């Protein structure tokens, strides 16, 4: 040991250089090492879904769910299973013990489900097994603004999404909270009686006018072009002016707006609000192994640049 210390003292410059090199390597490793505020969680669980078209919940349970559960009962290290049989579909959740990694048991699980398939009804679709049940989102950005419709927000969110996906280290960005809309025809029963029109008449006419109908093809020397008759509805007014039948004087027509109120509404009640205003969310994931702190800095810089180019009133 004394000889070793003497060598170090005689070569002080080399020792100092090596110490600085080690310190620099440590700082570089600290900068690049993956960091997350909320570390990834892995849950050993799976969801098995089987579609049995047209079957009642009782038939689904008897001919699909029970058979799959009987086979799954033979698996090792399973904490519990839970099932739900509904109209035309069976859903089974398999939860493994806490000390199990899904990679260790996934192959056996999929093979067990595969072995049951020949025993299921012929009209059953193949069972699907999902094990990616936990998704770690690195960031969620709310985009809202007073005076902007949900459709406006979705359009701006798509442009922001494209920019964010260009940031180095961002794996994916999805837009959540898109609002599906539907046309509602609210019939007036008294008017239907007056003109002798039934709900079935209206339904049949609306469906017929909203179909793209193949009309054949036009041939030419190099091949052929397919021709189709497009659906007629391009606006709410087109639906309102749909002719339902003729009036008694035969000089005028009964239109849908004479019998019903036609309007557009949200298809469901699932949407997001930010400070009481409609909002859409940009949900992003960071590439595996990346330092979320460093990616976050680049992300915030991009967001600052985006803010400068967005219309007044839009807020992140």
Secondary structure, DSSP 8 states (H G I E B T S, - for coil): -HHHHHHHHHTHHHHHHHHHHHHHHHHHHHHHS---SS------EEEEEEEBTT--HHHHIIIIIHHHHHHHTT-TTEEEEEEEEETTEEEEEEEE-TT--HHHHHHHHHHHHHHHGGGS-TTB---EEE-------SEEEEEEETT--HHHHHHHHHHHHHHHTTSTTEEEEEEE----EEEEEEE-HHHHHHHT--HHHHHHHHHHHT--EEEEEEEETTEEEEEEE--S-SSHHHHHT-EEEE-TTSSSEEEHHHHEEEEEEESSS--EEETTEEEEEEEEEE-TT--HHHHHHHHHHHHHHHHHHS-TTEE-
